Amino acid sequence: MAKTTYSEDNIRSLDWREHIRLRPGMYIGKLGDGSSPDDGIYVLLKEVFDNSIDEFVMGNGREIHVLIKDGVVEVRDFGRGIPLGKVVDCVSKINTGGKYDSKAFKKSVGLNGVGTKAVNALSEFFIVSSFREGKEKTAEFCQGNITSDKKIGKSKEENGTLIRFKPDPTLFKKYRFVNEYVESLLWNYAYLNTGLKIRFNGKLLQSKNGLKDLLERKNQAEHFRYPIIHIKGDDIEMAITHGQHYGEQYYSFVNGQHTTQGGTHLNAFKEVYVKTIRDHYGKNFDTKDVRSSIIAAVSIRIEDPVFESQTKTRLGSTNISADPNSPTIRTWMLDFMRKDLDNYLHQYSDTKDALLKRIIQSEKERKEIAGIKKIANSRAKAAKIHNKKLRDCKYHLNKKGPEEKVQNTTIFITEGDSASGSITKARDVDTQAVFSLRGKPLNCYGMGKKIVYKNEELNLLQHALNIEDGIENLRYNKVVIATDADVDGMHIRLLLLTFFLQFFPDLIREGHLYILDTPLFRVRDKKKTYYCFTDQERLDAIKALRGKAEITRFKGLGEISPNEFEDFINENMRLDPVTMVEGDSIDAILDYYMGKNSPQRQEFIINNLKVEIDAINDEELAVER
């Protein structure tokens, strides 16, 4: 091995902008293209929006406007505005900001002097304007470099701050903002800041009942086992109920930040909730029975929170302030629940009885499937040895999964040997796995959880994903349904979606489930080849080749060669995220697509298919002319 030199010439000093652009993951997590709710472009929006929220929390401004168009983000608040003489410093000098003043921002959600600087450095352009008492100051930047520093001038604008930026496309490849993700993000801010008006692309988002509204919008109230328990105290708020689903569903927040990966506060809530319930009923219930099918949201505000990552998705603090003598979060929560939750259950006897009934039912169901589960688990272990249904990635085969994050891992769920064979040969063996289905999976709509253990295909699938007890130990960050673009493929896709919605809805809620978008056509001549994902792209390709082209319709994934497939599952992979809009009801969705309303579905398909065919025919006539 050749020796490398190590001298003064090897030492580099990077300025703030260079460091952020060289190591963006340290500041915003992964980059991504916007297809996942935790991609960097949404973190950029959050960092800007958090500053506006801080102004609202401090009693300044009742509205925040967000406009996203053509990849450009605009955030306008009506707070006090950045002090005019410090506008440039606040967005371009690390460790500069008003949040070091604990009196002004005692329980801030923003990062201390880092957030907007990261947005600035990672944007193609970044424009900040501050309006204060009839004056304004505007500065413009490109990739963190200042391009325009306008003098303070007069203004007729209301007090506040306006920031416009466009994520740098050289870093965020082919990015796009998914409106459902943005709206869900902004709704969370609305729930945690009752009275605040957020206008997103003209749509008003506002909450009057905080976390109670959150549970009602994210889950249809008619499917709750009992009315939502909503309790509030100083710097703490909880909303709790039980649903018809399987598993546990939580929404946790710290200082207005959605901690998607939980942390010490969520762990404390889970533990303290079980203890409070056991004490209230005077029975030593099994933890799983108390929390089975729970739907809960918990929000706390503490001083100087410590997060385990720069993007603030997991809380690491153990105490309610930086003072080591302050109460622990667990003790604080326990005191709150012992008083407020216990009192609530004493006051509302119908809720108390319904909750007890749900716990007893969970206990009964758990014991019923225990025997079936044991047999199924043995079968699954044997299948892992003797079957080749799962072609795992080296990331997990090398047993690095439990110790390391799985942010870059993907599993493709395919149908048949030909499709799985093509993907297996073309995949990145380090991070991409393939699970091959045998035939069409069972339609599990309306069935109980024990059916999953009795059905070999579904049982092996849940074991491959490691989601038997919920998605907390999900082995792959992206679960991709890769089926043929024909009627059978669409049917298999629908059956898989039914399975995940019925038993593992959090897989969808937390943005892990995707549909692989593969080309429908290959249009080529002797010099050039176009892969077309829509009929419109096919027509455009024919035009580009002046009508002289060989056209191939890919009916199945097995018809695409591994060499071609590599282009469709690499870094340019096109994925359609499976999302749920605020207020979507899982039961209503499943009933419509899988229930006994065949005439209604048939009418919908015929009407929409006719519109699509007419549009294609018009385009083809235009091409012929």
C-alpha positions as CSV (number, residue, x, y, z in Angstrom):
1,M,0.0,0.0,0.0
2,A,1.3,3.4,-1.0
3,K,2.1,5.8,1.8
4,T,0.2,9.0,2.0
5,T,1.7,12.3,3.2
6,Y,0.3,14.2,6.1
7,S,1.6,17.8,6.3
8,E,0.4,21.4,6.6
9,D,-0.8,21.2,3.0
10,N,-3.4,18.6,4.1
11,I,-5.1,21.0,6.6
12,R,-8.0,22.9,5.2
13,S,-10.2,25.5,6.9
14,L,-13.7,25.7,5.4
15,D,-16.0,28.7,5.8
16,W,-19.6,28.1,7.0
17,R,-21.0,27.9,3.5
18,E,-18.4,25.5,2.2
19,H,-18.9,23.2,5.2
20,I,-22.7,23.0,4.9
21,R,-22.5,22.3,1.2
22,L,-19.8,19.7,1.6
23,R,-21.6,18.0,4.5
24,P,-25.3,18.8,4.1
25,G,-26.3,15.6,5.9
26,M,-24.9,17.0,9.2
27,Y,-27.4,19.8,8.9
28,I,-30.5,18.5,7.2
29,G,-30.2,14.8,7.2
30,K,-30.5,13.1,3.8
31,L,-30.9,15.1,0.6
32,G,-33.5,13.1,-1.4
33,D,-35.8,14.2,-4.2
34,G,-38.9,15.0,-2.1
35,S,-40.5,11.6,-2.5
36,S,-40.0,10.9,1.3
37,P,-41.5,13.1,4.0
38,D,-38.1,13.3,5.7
39,D,-36.2,14.4,2.6
40,G,-34.0,17.5,2.9
41,I,-36.3,20.0,1.0
42,Y,-38.9,19.6,3.7
43,V,-36.3,20.2,6.4
44,L,-35.3,23.5,4.6
45,L,-39.0,24.6,4.8
46,K,-39.1,23.6,8.5
47,E,-36.0,25.6,9.4
48,V,-37.5,28.8,7.9
49,F,-41.0,28.1,9.2
50,D,-39.7,27.4,12.8
51,N,-38.5,31.0,13.1
52,S,-42.0,32.3,12.2
53,I,-43.5,29.9,14.8
54,D,-41.2,31.3,17.4
55,E,-42.5,34.8,16.7
56,F,-46.1,33.5,17.1
57,V,-45.2,31.8,20.4
58,M,-43.8,35.0,21.7
59,G,-47.1,36.7,20.9
60,N,-46.1,38.4,17.6
61,G,-48.2,37.8,14.5
62,R,-51.3,35.6,14.1
63,E,-50.8,34.5,10.5
64,I,-48.1,32.8,8.5
65,H,-48.3,32.4,4.7
66,V,-46.6,29.6,2.7
67,L,-46.5,29.5,-1.0
68,I,-44.8,26.8,-3.0
69,K,-44.8,27.0,-6.8
70,D,-42.4,25.6,-9.4
71,G,-40.0,24.4,-6.7
72,V,-39.8,27.9,-5.1
73,V,-40.8,28.3,-1.4
74,E,-42.0,31.6,0.1
75,V,-42.7,32.0,3.8
76,R,-44.2,35.3,5.1
77,D,-44.8,35.9,8.8
78,F,-46.2,39.0,10.6
79,G,-44.0,39.0,13.6
80,R,-41.6,41.7,14.7
81,G,-39.2,41.2,11.7
82,I,-35.5,40.6,12.0
83,P,-33.7,43.7,13.4
84,L,-32.8,45.6,10.1
85,G,-29.1,46.0,10.9
86,K,-28.7,42.2,11.5
87,V,-30.6,40.8,8.6
88,V,-27.5,39.7,6.7
89,D,-25.7,38.3,9.8
90,C,-28.8,36.3,10.9
91,V,-28.9,34.3,7.6
92,S,-25.2,34.1,6.8
93,K,-23.2,33.9,10.0
94,I,-23.1,30.7,11.9
95,N,-23.9,31.0,15.7
96,T,-25.7,34.3,15.1
97,G,-29.4,34.6,16.1
98,G,-31.8,35.8,18.7
99,K,-32.3,32.4,20.3
100,Y,-29.3,32.6,22.5
101,D,-31.3,35.1,24.6
102,S,-33.2,32.7,26.8
103,K,-35.6,35.4,27.9
104,A,-36.8,36.0,24.4
105,F,-36.8,32.4,23.2
106,K,-37.0,30.3,26.4
107,K,-38.5,27.3,24.7
108,S,-37.7,27.8,21.0
109,V,-38.1,25.3,18.3
110,G,-35.4,26.6,16.0
111,L,-31.8,25.7,15.9
112,N,-29.4,28.1,17.6
113,G,-27.9,30.2,14.8
114,V,-27.8,27.3,12.3
115,G,-31.2,26.7,10.6
116,T,-31.6,29.6,8.1
117,K,-27.8,29.5,7.3
118,A,-28.2,25.9,6.1
119,V,-31.2,26.9,4.0
120,N,-29.2,29.8,2.5
121,A,-26.1,27.7,1.7
122,L,-28.2,24.8,0.1
123,S,-30.3,27.1,-2.1
124,E,-29.9,28.1,-5.7
125,F,-31.2,31.5,-4.5
126,F,-32.2,32.8,-1.1
127,I,-33.9,36.2,-0.6
128,V,-34.7,37.6,2.9
129,S,-36.7,40.8,3.6
130,S,-37.5,42.2,7.0
131,F,-40.1,44.8,7.6
132,R,-40.1,46.9,10.8
133,E,-42.0,50.1,11.6
134,G,-42.2,51.4,8.1
135,K,-38.8,50.4,7.0
136,E,-37.4,47.3,5.2
137,K,-34.1,45.6,4.5
138,T,-33.5,43.0,1.7
139,A,-30.5,40.8,0.9
140,E,-30.1,38.2,-1.8
141,F,-27.8,35.2,-1.9
142,C,-26.8,32.4,-4.3
143,Q,-25.6,29.1,-2.7
144,G,-24.8,31.2,0.5
145,N,-22.8,33.9,-1.3
146,I,-24.3,37.3,-1.0
147,T,-25.3,38.8,-4.4
148,S,-27.3,41.9,-3.3
149,D,-27.2,43.9,-0.1
150,K,-29.8,46.6,-0.4
151,K,-29.8,49.6,1.8
152,I,-32.6,50.1,4.4
153,G,-35.5,51.9,2.7
154,K,-39.1,52.9,3.4
155,S,-41.9,50.3,3.3
156,K,-45.7,50.1,3.5
157,E,-45.6,46.4,4.4
158,E,-46.8,45.1,7.8
159,N,-44.1,44.1,10.2
160,G,-42.6,40.7,9.7
161,T,-40.2,38.6,7.6
162,L,-40.4,37.3,4.1
163,I,-38.1,34.6,2.9
164,R,-38.0,33.1,-0.6
165,F,-35.7,30.3,-1.6
166,K,-35.2,27.6,-4.2
167,P,-33.4,24.4,-3.2
168,D,-30.2,23.9,-5.2
169,P,-31.0,21.4,-8.0
170,T,-27.4,20.4,-8.1
171,L,-27.8,18.9,-4.6
172,F,-31.4,17.9,-4.6
173,K,-31.6,16.0,-7.9
174,K,-35.0,16.2,-9.7
175,Y,-36.7,17.3,-6.5
176,R,-40.4,18.1,-6.2
177,F,-42.5,19.1,-3.2
178,V,-45.3,16.7,-2.5
179,N,-48.3,18.9,-1.4
180,E,-49.6,16.1,0.9
181,Y,-46.3,16.1,2.8
182,V,-46.2,19.8,3.1
183,E,-49.8,20.1,4.2
184,S,-49.3,17.4,6.9
185,L,-46.2,19.2,8.2
186,L,-48.0,22.5,8.4
187,W,-51.1,21.0,10.0
188,N,-48.9,19.7,12.8
189,Y,-47.8,23.3,13.5
190,A,-51.5,24.4,13.5
191,Y,-52.4,21.7,16.1
192,L,-49.6,22.8,18.4
193,N,-50.3,26.5,18.1
194,T,-54.1,26.9,18.6
195,G,-55.3,30.1,17.1
196,L,-52.6,30.4,14.6
197,K,-53.7,30.8,11.0
198,I,-51.5,29.2,8.3
199,R,-52.3,29.8,4.7
200,F,-50.7,27.2,2.4
201,N,-51.2,28.1,-1.3
202,G,-54.3,29.9,-0.3
203,K,-55.8,27.2,1.9
204,L,-56.5,28.0,5.5
205,L,-55.1,25.6,8.2
206,Q,-56.2,26.4,11.7
207,S,-56.9,24.4,14.9
208,K,-59.1,25.3,17.9
209,N,-58.7,22.1,20.0
210,G,-55.0,21.2,19.5
211,L,-54.0,17.5,19.7
212,K,-57.7,16.5,19.9
213,D,-58.1,18.0,16.4
214,L,-55.0,16.1,15.3
215,L,-56.4,12.7,16.2
216,E,-59.7,13.5,14.7
217,R,-58.3,14.7,11.4
218,K,-55.8,11.9,11.1
219,N,-58.3,9.2,12.0
220,Q,-62.1,9.2,11.5
221,A,-63.8,9.7,14.8
222,E,-66.5,7.2,14.1
223,H,-63.9,4.4,14.3
224,F,-62.6,5.4,17.8
225,R,-63.5,2.9,20.6
226,Y,-64.3,5.9,22.9
227,P,-64.2,9.7,22.8
228,I,-60.7,11.2,22.8
229,I,-59.2,11.8,26.2
230,H,-57.8,15.3,26.0
231,I,-55.8,16.7,28.9
232,K,-53.6,19.8,29.2
233,G,-51.2,21.2,31.7
234,D,-48.4,23.7,31.9
235,D,-46.2,22.9,28.9
236,I,-47.7,19.5,28.4
237,E,-50.7,18.2,26.4
238,M,-52.0,14.7,25.6
239,A,-54.7,13.2,23.5
240,I,-55.5,9.5,23.8
241,T,-58.0,7.0,22.4
242,H,-58.1,3.5,20.9
243,G,-59.0,2.6,17.4
244,Q,-60.0,-0.5,15.3
245,H,-56.5,-1.0,13.9
246,Y,-53.6,-3.2,14.9
247,G,-50.4,-1.9,16.5
248,E,-49.7,1.4,18.2
249,Q,-49.9,4.8,16.7
250,Y,-48.2,7.8,18.2
251,Y,-47.6,11.5,17.4
252,S,-44.9,13.1,19.6
253,F,-43.7,16.7,19.7
254,V,-41.1,18.7,21.6
255,N,-41.3,22.5,21.6
256,G,-43.5,22.4,18.5
257,Q,-41.1,20.0,16.6
258,H,-42.6,16.8,15.3
259,T,-40.2,14.1,16.7
260,T,-40.9,11.4,14.1
261,Q,-38.5,9.0,15.8
262,G,-39.8,9.7,19.3
263,G,-37.2,9.8,22.0
264,T,-37.1,10.1,25.8
265,H,-40.5,11.8,26.1
266,L,-42.3,9.2,24.0
267,N,-40.7,6.4,25.9
268,A,-41.7,8.0,29.1
269,F,-45.2,8.4,27.9
270,K,-45.6,4.8,26.9
271,E,-44.2,3.6,30.3
272,V,-46.1,6.1,32.4
273,Y,-49.4,5.5,30.5
274,V,-49.3,1.8,31.3
275,K,-48.5,2.4,35.0
276,T,-51.3,4.9,35.4
277,I,-53.8,2.6,33.8
278,R,-52.7,-0.4,36.0
279,D,-53.0,1.8,39.1
280,H,-56.3,3.2,38.2
281,Y,-58.0,-0.2,37.5
282,G,-56.0,-2.0,40.2
283,K,-55.0,-4.7,37.8
284,N,-51.6,-5.8,36.5
285,F,-52.5,-5.8,32.8
286,D,-49.9,-6.9,30.2
287,T,-48.2,-3.9,28.6
288,K,-49.2,-5.1,25.1
289,D,-52.9,-5.3,26.0
290,V,-52.9,-1.8,27.5
291,R,-51.3,-0.3,24.4
292,S,-52.7,-2.4,21.6
293,S,-54.5,-0.2,19.0
294,I,-53.8,2.9,21.0
295,I,-53.8,6.3,19.1
296,A,-52.1,9.0,21.1
297,A,-50.4,12.4,20.7
298,V,-48.1,13.9,23.3
299,S,-46.6,17.4,23.2
300,I,-44.2,18.9,25.7
301,R,-42.2,22.2,26.0
302,I,-38.9,22.1,27.8
303,E,-35.9,24.4,28.1
304,D,-32.8,23.8,26.1
305,P,-33.9,20.4,24.5
306,V,-31.1,18.1,23.4
307,F,-31.9,16.2,20.2
308,E,-30.0,13.2,18.9
309,S,-29.7,14.6,15.4
310,Q,-29.5,18.0,13.7
311,T,-32.9,17.6,12.2
312,K,-34.5,17.2,15.7
313,T,-36.4,14.0,15.0
314,R,-35.5,12.3,18.3
315,L,-35.3,13.8,21.8
316,G,-32.3,12.9,23.9
317,S,-33.0,15.0,27.0
318,T,-33.8,13.2,30.2
319,N,-34.7,16.3,32.3
320,I,-37.1,19.2,31.7
321,S,-34.3,21.7,31.6
322,A,-30.5,21.9,31.4
323,D,-30.3,22.0,35.2
324,P,-29.4,18.5,36.3
325,N,-31.4,19.1,39.4
326,S,-34.6,19.7,37.5
327,P,-37.3,16.9,37.4
328,T,-36.8,14.1,34.8
329,I,-39.3,14.0,31.9
330,R,-40.6,10.7,33.2
331,T,-41.3,12.0,36.7
332,W,-42.9,15.1,35.4
333,M,-45.2,13.0,33.1
334,L,-46.0,10.5,35.9
335,D,-47.1,13.3,38.2
336,F,-49.2,14.8,35.4
337,M,-50.9,11.5,34.5
338,R,-51.5,10.4,38.0
339,K,-53.5,13.5,38.6
340,D,-55.1,14.5,35.2
341,L,-55.6,11.2,33.5
342,D,-56.8,9.5,36.7
343,N,-59.2,12.3,37.4
344,Y,-60.5,12.2,33.8
345,L,-61.3,8.5,34.0
346,H,-63.1,9.0,37.3
347,Q,-65.1,11.8,35.8
348,Y,-66.1,10.1,32.5
349,S,-67.3,6.6,33.5
350,D,-68.4,5.6,29.9
351,T,-64.9,6.2,28.7
352,K,-63.5,4.3,31.6
353,D,-65.7,1.3,30.9
354,A,-64.9,1.4,27.1
355,L,-61.2,1.5,27.8
356,L,-61.4,-1.4,30.1
357,K,-63.4,-3.4,27.5
358,R,-60.8,-2.7,24.9
359,I,-58.0,-3.9,27.1
360,I,-59.8,-7.1,27.9
361,Q,-60.6,-7.7,24.2
362,S,-56.9,-7.2,23.4
363,E,-55.9,-9.8,26.0
364,K,-58.4,-12.3,24.6
365,E,-57.2,-11.7,21.0
366,R,-53.5,-12.1,22.1
367,K,-54.2,-15.5,23.7
368,E,-56.2,-16.7,20.7
369,I,-53.4,-16.2,18.2
370,A,-50.6,-17.2,20.5
371,G,-50.7,-20.8,19.3
372,I,-51.1,-19.9,15.6
373,K,-48.3,-17.4,15.9
374,K,-45.9,-20.0,17.3
375,I,-46.4,-22.4,14.4
376,A,-46.2,-19.6,11.9
377,N,-43.0,-18.3,13.3
378,S,-41.4,-21.8,13.1
379,R,-42.6,-22.0,9.5
380,A,-41.1,-18.6,8.7
381,K,-37.7,-19.5,10.1
382,A,-37.7,-22.7,8.1
383,A,-38.7,-20.8,5.0
384,K,-35.8,-18.4,5.4
385,I,-33.4,-21.3,5.2
386,H,-35.0,-23.3,2.4
387,N,-36.7,-20.7,0.3
388,K,-35.2,-18.0,-1.8
389,K,-38.2,-15.7,-1.5
390,L,-36.1,-13.0,0.1
391,R,-32.8,-12.0,-1.6
392,D,-31.5,-9.8,1.1
393,C,-29.0,-7.0,0.8
394,K,-25.4,-7.1,2.2
395,Y,-26.3,-4.4,4.6
396,H,-28.5,-7.0,6.5
397,L,-26.6,-10.1,5.6
398,N,-23.5,-8.7,7.2
399,K,-25.7,-8.2,10.3
400,K,-25.2,-4.4,10.4
401,G,-28.9,-3.6,10.5
402,P,-29.7,-3.5,14.2
403,E,-26.7,-1.3,15.0
404,E,-26.9,1.1,12.1
405,K,-29.6,3.3,10.5
406,V,-31.5,1.8,7.6
407,Q,-32.1,5.1,5.8
408,N,-30.5,3.9,2.5
409,T,-32.1,0.4,2.3
410,T,-34.9,-0.6,0.0
411,I,-36.9,-3.8,-0.6
412,F,-38.7,-4.5,-3.8
413,I,-41.8,-6.7,-3.6
414,T,-42.2,-8.4,-6.9
415,E,-44.4,-11.0,-8.6
416,G,-43.1,-14.1,-10.2
417,D,-39.6,-15.4,-11.0
418,S,-39.0,-13.4,-14.2
419,A,-39.6,-10.0,-12.6
420,S,-37.7,-10.8,-9.4
421,G,-34.9,-12.2,-11.5
422,S,-34.5,-9.0,-13.5
423,I,-34.5,-6.8,-10.5
424,T,-32.2,-9.1,-8.6
425,K,-29.6,-8.9,-11.3
426,A,-29.9,-5.2,-11.7
427,R,-30.1,-4.1,-8.0
428,D,-27.5,-2.6,-5.8
429,V,-26.7,-5.7,-3.7
430,D,-25.4,-3.6,-0.8
431,T,-28.6,-1.7,0.0
432,Q,-31.4,-3.2,-2.2
433,A,-33.3,-6.5,-1.3
434,V,-36.0,-8.4,-3.3
435,F,-39.0,-10.3,-2.0
436,S,-40.7,-12.5,-4.6
437,L,-44.4,-13.3,-4.3
438,R,-45.9,-16.5,-5.5
439,G,-49.2,-15.8,-7.2
440,K,-51.7,-13.3,-6.0
441,P,-51.7,-12.5,-2.2
442,L,-54.8,-13.1,-0.2
443,N,-57.5,-10.4,-0.1
444,C,-57.4,-9.8,3.7
445,Y,-60.0,-7.0,3.8
446,G,-62.1,-7.3,6.9
447,M,-60.1,-10.3,8.3
448,G,-58.4,-10.5,11.7
449,K,-54.7,-10.5,12.4
450,K,-54.5,-14.3,12.9
451,I,-55.1,-14.7,9.1
452,V,-51.7,-13.2,8.5
453,Y,-50.1,-16.0,10.4
454,K,-52.1,-18.7,8.7
455,N,-51.3,-17.3,5.2
456,E,-47.8,-18.3,4.2
457,E,-47.2,-15.5,1.8
458,L,-48.3,-12.7,4.1
459,N,-46.6,-14.2,7.1
460,L,-43.3,-14.5,5.3
461,L,-43.6,-10.9,4.0
462,Q,-44.2,-9.5,7.5
463,H,-41.2,-11.5,8.7
464,A,-39.0,-10.2,5.8
465,L,-39.9,-6.6,6.8
466,N,-39.7,-7.4,10.5
467,I,-43.0,-5.7,11.3
468,E,-44.7,-8.4,13.3
469,D,-44.9,-6.2,16.4
470,G,-45.2,-2.9,14.6
471,I,-42.9,-0.9,12.3
472,E,-40.4,0.3,15.0
473,N,-38.0,-2.4,13.8
474,L,-38.7,-2.1,10.1
475,R,-35.6,-3.4,8.3
476,Y,-35.9,-1.3,5.2
477,N,-36.5,2.5,4.9
478,K,-38.3,2.1,1.6
479,V,-40.8,-0.7,0.8
480,V,-41.4,-0.7,-2.9
481,I,-44.2,-2.5,-4.6
482,A,-42.9,-3.5,-8.1
483,T,-45.6,-5.2,-10.1
484,D,-46.4,-5.5,-13.8
485,A,-48.1,-2.7,-15.6
486,D,-51.1,-4.8,-16.6
487,V,-54.4,-5.8,-15.0
488,D,-53.0,-8.6,-12.9
489,G,-50.2,-6.4,-11.7
490,M,-52.6,-3.7,-10.7
491,H,-54.7,-6.2,-8.8
492,I,-51.7,-7.6,-6.9
493,R,-50.7,-4.0,-6.1
494,L,-54.2,-3.3,-4.7
495,L,-54.1,-6.5,-2.6
496,L,-50.8,-5.6,-1.1
497,L,-52.0,-2.1,-0.3
498,T,-55.0,-3.7,1.4
499,F,-52.7,-5.8,3.5
500,F,-50.6,-2.9,4.6
501,L,-53.6,-0.6,5.3
502,Q,-55.4,-3.3,7.2
503,F,-52.6,-4.4,9.5
504,F,-49.7,-1.9,9.2
505,P,-51.1,1.5,8.4
506,D,-48.1,3.3,10.0
507,L,-46.0,2.0,7.2
508,I,-47.9,4.4,5.0
509,R,-48.5,7.2,7.5
510,E,-44.7,7.4,8.1
511,G,-43.9,7.5,4.4
512,H,-42.2,4.1,3.9
513,L,-44.4,2.6,1.1
514,Y,-43.9,3.3,-2.6
515,I,-44.9,2.2,-6.0
516,L,-42.1,1.6,-8.5
517,D,-42.7,3.6,-11.7
518,T,-41.2,1.6,-14.7
519,P,-41.5,2.5,-18.4
520,L,-44.4,1.4,-20.4
521,F,-42.8,1.8,-23.7
522,R,-39.4,1.8,-25.4
523,V,-39.2,4.0,-28.5
524,R,-36.0,3.8,-30.5
525,D,-34.3,4.0,-33.8
526,K,-30.7,3.0,-34.7
527,K,-29.2,6.0,-32.9
528,K,-31.4,6.9,-29.9
529,T,-33.6,5.2,-27.4
530,Y,-36.4,6.7,-25.3
531,Y,-38.0,5.0,-22.3
532,C,-41.5,6.3,-21.9
533,F,-43.5,6.2,-18.7
534,T,-46.8,7.6,-20.1
535,D,-48.6,7.7,-23.4
536,Q,-47.7,11.4,-23.8
537,E,-44.0,10.6,-23.4
538,R,-44.5,7.9,-26.1
539,L,-46.0,10.4,-28.5
540,D,-43.3,12.9,-27.8
541,A,-40.6,10.3,-28.5
542,I,-42.2,9.4,-31.8
543,K,-42.2,13.1,-32.7
544,A,-38.6,13.4,-31.8
545,L,-37.7,10.5,-34.0
546,R,-39.8,11.9,-36.8
547,G,-42.2,9.0,-36.8
548,K,-39.6,6.4,-37.8
549,A,-39.3,4.3,-34.7
550,E,-39.5,0.8,-33.2
551,I,-42.0,0.8,-30.4
552,T,-42.0,-1.9,-27.7
553,R,-44.8,-2.1,-25.1
554,F,-43.4,-3.6,-21.8
555,K,-46.3,-5.7,-20.5
556,G,-44.3,-7.2,-17.6
557,L,-41.2,-6.4,-15.6
558,G,-39.6,-9.6,-16.8
559,E,-39.6,-8.2,-20.4
560,I,-37.1,-5.5,-19.3
561,S,-33.6,-6.8,-19.4
562,P,-31.4,-6.5,-16.3
563,N,-29.1,-4.0,-18.1
564,E,-32.1,-1.8,-18.9
565,F,-33.6,-2.3,-15.4
566,E,-30.5,-0.9,-13.8
567,D,-31.4,2.5,-15.1
568,F,-34.8,2.4,-13.4
569,I,-33.7,1.3,-9.9
570,N,-30.6,3.4,-9.4
571,E,-30.3,6.9,-8.1
572,N,-32.7,8.1,-10.8
573,M,-35.4,5.6,-9.6
574,R,-38.9,7.0,-10.0
575,L,-41.0,6.2,-7.0
576,D,-44.6,7.3,-6.4
577,P,-45.1,7.6,-2.6
578,V,-48.3,6.0,-1.2
579,T,-49.7,8.9,0.9
580,M,-52.7,9.5,3.1
581,V,-54.3,12.9,3.0
582,E,-55.4,14.6,6.3
583,G,-58.7,13.1,7.3
584,D,-58.5,10.0,5.2
585,S,-60.3,7.1,6.8
586,I,-58.6,3.7,6.3
587,D,-61.9,1.9,6.8
588,A,-63.6,4.1,4.2
589,I,-60.7,3.6,1.7
590,L,-60.8,-0.2,2.1
591,D,-64.5,-0.3,1.9
592,Y,-64.6,1.6,-1.3
593,Y,-61.9,-0.4,-3.1
594,M,-62.4,-3.8,-1.6
595,G,-66.0,-3.7,-0.3
596,K,-69.3,-4.9,-1.8
597,N,-69.8,-1.8,-4.0
598,S,-68.7,-3.3,-7.3
599,P,-71.2,-1.3,-9.5
600,Q,-69.8,2.0,-8.0
601,R,-66.2,1.0,-8.7
602,Q,-67.1,-0.2,-12.2
603,E,-68.8,3.1,-13.1
604,F,-65.8,5.0,-11.8
605,I,-63.3,2.9,-13.9
606,I,-65.4,3.2,-17.1
607,N,-65.9,6.9,-16.9
608,N,-62.2,7.7,-16.2
609,L,-61.0,5.1,-18.7
610,K,-63.1,6.7,-21.4
611,V,-61.6,10.2,-20.7
612,E,-58.1,8.8,-20.9
613,I,-58.7,6.9,-24.2
614,D,-60.3,9.9,-25.8
615,A,-57.3,12.1,-24.9
616,I,-54.8,9.5,-26.2
617,N,-56.7,9.2,-29.5
618,D,-56.7,13.0,-30.0
619,E,-52.9,13.1,-29.5
620,E,-52.3,10.2,-31.9
621,L,-54.3,11.9,-34.6
622,A,-52.3,15.0,-34.1
623,V,-49.0,13.0,-34.5
624,E,-50.3,11.4,-37.7
625,R,-51.2,14.9,-39.1
